[in-house]
Amino acid sequence: MSNVEVYRLLSELRSEPAFRFGKFSPIGVHESVFCFVRHIHGFTSYLVAINFGPLEATVDFVTPSPDLVHREGVIIATTHNME
């Protein structure tokens, strides 16, 4: 995925109800990963995880917020292995 593709996908997400009108619920920081959920009743929720570190990280998103985070999800955009 190129820089342009990631930027386009993130720009499109700005029009989603969860990002426009939804609630911001921080999940916390795990070492170098900042995570939060954007959600609004009746619409798709989004978990956002930003790794500010130089290495890959494994983070448990469910345990700190089981009422907000489901065990399964779909990755919408990533910069991992960016071309």
Backbone bond lengths (Angstrom), bond angles and torsions (degrees), N, CA, C in turn:
res aa  C-N    CA-C-N  psi(-1)  N-CA   C-N-CA  omega(-1)  CA-C   N-CA-C  phi
1 M - - - 1.449 - - 1.535 107.54 -
2 S 1.304 116.72 130.12 1.461 121.32 -177.93 1.532 111.25 -85.30
3 N 1.334 115.75 167.10 1.460 120.54 176.07 1.527 111.31 -56.91
4 V 1.318 116.68 -41.04 1.466 121.23 -178.75 1.522 110.81 -64.70
5 E 1.325 117.10 -41.61 1.470 120.56 179.04 1.523 111.49 -64.23
6 V 1.322 117.47 -42.38 1.462 121.05 178.22 1.522 109.80 -63.24
7 Y 1.320 117.50 -45.33 1.467 121.80 179.36 1.529 110.69 -60.45
8 R 1.332 116.97 -43.07 1.464 121.25 179.65 1.521 110.79 -62.55
9 L 1.326 117.20 -45.91 1.467 120.95 179.59 1.523 111.57 -62.21
10 L 1.318 116.78 -43.62 1.466 119.92 179.92 1.525 111.06 -66.95
11 S 1.323 117.17 -35.93 1.469 120.45 177.07 1.521 110.95 -64.40
12 E 1.322 117.29 -40.07 1.462 121.20 178.75 1.530 111.47 -64.65
13 L 1.331 117.04 -35.19 1.469 120.72 -179.98 1.528 111.80 -63.88
14 R 1.312 117.45 -26.34 1.470 120.72 -179.81 1.523 112.27 -60.13
15 S 1.332 117.40 -22.85 1.465 120.13 -179.76 1.532 112.87 -87.58
16 E 1.324 117.34 -7.19 1.460 120.97 179.54 1.536 110.35 -69.95
17 P 1.346 117.64 140.75 1.466 120.94 -179.33 1.530 114.04 -53.68
18 A 1.320 117.83 -37.36 1.469 120.19 -179.38 1.528 111.59 -61.87
19 F 1.335 117.17 -35.24 1.460 120.62 179.51 1.523 112.06 -84.90
20 R 1.313 117.40 -30.90 1.471 120.34 -178.45 1.525 112.51 -79.23
21 F 1.345 115.84 -43.14 1.460 120.19 -171.97 1.529 113.70 -124.66
22 G 1.329 116.87 -9.26 1.454 121.13 -171.29 1.508 115.21 -75.20
23 K 1.302 112.82 172.11 1.455 122.00 -179.47 1.531 109.74 -87.11
24 F 1.322 115.51 143.70 1.457 123.11 175.10 1.520 107.62 -97.09
25 S 1.331 117.01 118.56 1.467 121.57 179.22 1.527 109.58 -123.37
26 P 1.332 117.35 104.58 1.462 119.09 179.46 1.528 110.81 -67.55
27 I 1.311 115.45 140.72 1.461 120.96 176.77 1.517 108.89 -100.28
28 G 1.306 116.59 -26.97 1.451 120.55 177.16 1.505 112.28 130.29
29 V 1.308 113.40 -177.20 1.460 120.86 178.75 1.517 107.20 -118.47
30 H 1.296 115.95 129.58 1.466 121.71 177.34 1.515 106.61 -117.15
31 E 1.329 115.89 102.74 1.464 122.06 -175.36 1.524 108.99 54.58
32 S 1.316 119.19 -102.44 1.469 121.14 -175.98 1.533 112.89 -106.41
33 V 1.339 117.47 8.51 1.463 120.57 -176.56 1.529 110.54 -107.35
34 F 1.316 115.62 121.74 1.466 122.78 176.31 1.526 107.27 -99.28
35 C 1.334 118.12 128.99 1.456 120.92 -176.70 1.526 111.98 -134.71
36 F 1.330 114.20 145.22 1.458 120.63 176.33 1.517 109.73 -155.17
37 V 1.325 115.70 164.59 1.465 122.14 177.68 1.518 107.72 -118.33
38 R 1.329 116.17 136.91 1.469 122.41 170.09 1.521 105.46 -109.12
39 H 1.340 116.96 125.67 1.455 119.70 -175.18 1.523 111.42 -151.02
40 I 1.330 114.25 151.60 1.455 122.96 175.16 1.525 106.73 -150.19
41 H 1.299 117.05 137.12 1.464 121.95 -176.02 1.531 110.93 -56.54
42 G 1.323 115.08 132.41 1.457 121.23 175.60 1.516 115.32 90.16
43 F 1.338 117.07 -2.07 1.459 120.86 -179.09 1.525 109.80 -130.78
44 T 1.323 115.93 168.43 1.453 121.89 178.79 1.522 110.51 -63.28
45 S 1.329 115.77 136.42 1.469 122.20 175.34 1.524 108.89 -98.04
46 Y 1.321 116.14 156.06 1.458 121.44 -179.27 1.519 110.79 -131.83
47 L 1.320 115.79 129.30 1.453 122.01 170.81 1.522 106.07 -94.85
48 V 1.315 117.02 128.24 1.459 122.18 178.93 1.522 107.31 -114.06
49 A 1.317 116.26 126.35 1.461 121.97 178.49 1.521 107.83 -127.55
50 I 1.317 116.17 122.50 1.460 121.36 -178.74 1.517 108.31 -119.15
51 N 1.320 115.78 117.23 1.457 121.54 179.32 1.524 108.42 -94.34
52 F 1.322 116.38 108.87 1.458 121.53 179.51 1.525 112.36 -87.16
53 G 1.317 116.63 -2.45 1.455 120.34 -178.06 1.509 112.93 -88.93
54 P 1.328 116.23 169.76 1.460 121.20 -179.34 1.531 113.65 -82.99
55 L 1.341 117.00 -11.57 1.464 120.93 -176.09 1.524 111.31 -117.35
56 E 1.331 115.23 159.37 1.456 120.30 173.22 1.521 109.07 -62.49
57 A 1.334 116.42 153.90 1.460 120.59 179.59 1.518 109.81 -138.23
58 T 1.314 115.97 148.92 1.455 122.38 174.34 1.519 107.22 -111.83
59 V 1.349 115.60 124.73 1.461 120.70 -175.41 1.521 109.67 -130.14
60 D 1.319 117.02 136.64 1.460 122.76 174.04 1.526 107.55 -89.79
61 F 1.317 116.87 106.94 1.460 121.42 -179.52 1.522 112.24 -86.80
62 V 1.327 117.50 -24.93 1.460 122.11 -172.40 1.526 112.51 -76.54
63 T 1.321 118.31 -47.90 1.459 121.56 -173.84 1.536 113.61 -56.43
64 P 1.350 119.78 -44.81 1.462 118.08 -179.43 1.532 113.83 -69.52
65 S 1.330 118.12 -26.10 1.472 121.34 -175.47 1.521 111.38 -144.22
66 P 1.338 118.52 65.34 1.474 120.05 -176.55 1.525 113.41 -63.76
67 D 1.332 117.81 -22.58 1.461 120.02 178.76 1.530 112.15 -79.12
68 L 1.324 118.05 -16.81 1.462 121.96 -179.12 1.521 114.13 -106.03
69 V 1.329 116.59 -30.08 1.461 120.74 -172.11 1.517 110.08 -114.49
70 H 1.333 115.34 126.44 1.463 121.13 176.81 1.526 109.59 -85.62
71 R 1.306 116.00 160.55 1.468 120.46 -178.97 1.524 112.28 -71.18
72 E 1.321 117.61 -22.48 1.463 121.06 -179.57 1.515 109.51 -125.01
73 G 1.326 115.37 150.22 1.453 120.30 178.87 1.515 110.14 -161.47
74 V 1.304 115.06 -178.31 1.458 122.05 -179.27 1.522 108.23 -122.29
75 I 1.325 116.89 132.97 1.460 121.02 176.68 1.519 107.68 -81.31
76 I 1.326 115.56 121.88 1.463 121.21 -178.87 1.526 110.95 -88.60
77 A 1.322 117.63 -45.18 1.459 121.60 -179.20 1.517 109.27 -145.66
78 T 1.317 115.33 143.94 1.458 120.98 178.13 1.517 109.51 -149.38
79 T 1.307 115.81 150.94 1.460 120.31 174.19 1.519 110.41 -105.27
80 H 1.324 117.01 4.55 1.465 121.23 178.24 1.519 108.91 -63.50
81 N 1.319 116.89 130.97 1.454 122.96 -179.20 1.532 111.83 57.89
82 M 1.323 116.35 37.14 1.455 120.76 179.54 1.518 109.58 -62.95
83 E 1.322 115.19 136.15 1.473 120.75 -179.73 1.504 111.30 -80.10
